[in-house]
Amino acid sequence: MNDLFVFLLMGFVLFGAVGLLIGQRKGRPLAGLIWAMVLGPIGWLLILLGPSRQDLNSTPCPHCGAALPIGEASCRQCGNPVRWLKRQAIKPPRAA
């Protein structure tokens, strides 16, 4: 019984440590730790394939496609003004 407990505990620690490292690279260490401890290697894949913290706080510019921080008045790359609706940049109307 003790051997099984030690084996499981070491597995949780190992999976959690790897998940923590993966999560730190993606800017989401707590999510990496939790997903890895609950799901093991599947949790690693969820963190690897999921969005990074930077992706959650930015959206592509509707003019040039560069990463644009949420709420920014104009794009740093192309300089065009940007209008926002519910945290999404609105594409400019096409000229007729």
N, C-alpha and C positions, 0 to 999 in steps of 0.2 A: 504494500500500500504506500509506504513512504517513497519507494523508488518511482512509482507512477506519478506521485505528486511532484517530486523533484523534476522529473522529465517534463511534465506539463508546464511547470513554472519556468523552467529554462526555455521552453518553446515560446511562451508568452514574452519573456524578456528578449529573446533573440528576434522574434517577429516584430516586437515593438521597437527595438533599437533600429532595425533596418527601415521600418516605416517612418520613424522619426527622422532618420537621415534623408530619406526620399522626400518627406514632407518639408524639410528645411530647404532643400534645393528648389522646391516649388513655392516656397513662401507660406506653407501651411503645415507647420510641424505638429500641432495638436491633432489635426485631422489625420495626418499620416500615422501618428502613434495609435490613435483610437481604431482606425480602420484596420491597421495591421494586427493589432491585438485581437480584434473581433474575428476577422476573416483570414488572417495569415497572408500568404502570398497573393490571394485575390485582392486583399486590401492594398497591397503594393501596386497592383495593376490599376486599381481605381485611382490612386493618387497620381501615378505616372501619367495616365491617360486623361485625367481631369484637368480643369483649368488651373493656372497658377494665380497667385494673389494679384499679380499685375494684370492678368487677363480679366479678372473680376472688376477691376477699377478703371478699365479703359474700353473703348469701342473704336472700330475703324472710322477714319474720316470719310464722309460721303463723297468728297472730292478726289482725294489722292490715295486713300486706303491706309495711311499711316496711323499708328496707335495714337489715340486721342483720349486724354484723361476725361472722365465724366465731368460735365459742367463747364468745360473750357469754352471760352467765347469765340476763339479762332484757332485754327490749326497751326501748330508750330512749324510743320513741314511746308505747307503750301500757302499759308497765310489767309486762306478764305474764311469768312465768318461761318459759324455753325449754329444752327437752331436745334433746340432739344425738346423732346416730348417723352416723358416717362423714362428718363435715363438712356434714351436712344437718340442718336443724331438723325435729324430729318434730312432726307435727300433733297437737294434743291430742285425746283421745278424745271422742266425742260423748256427751252426757248422754242416757240412755235415757228 
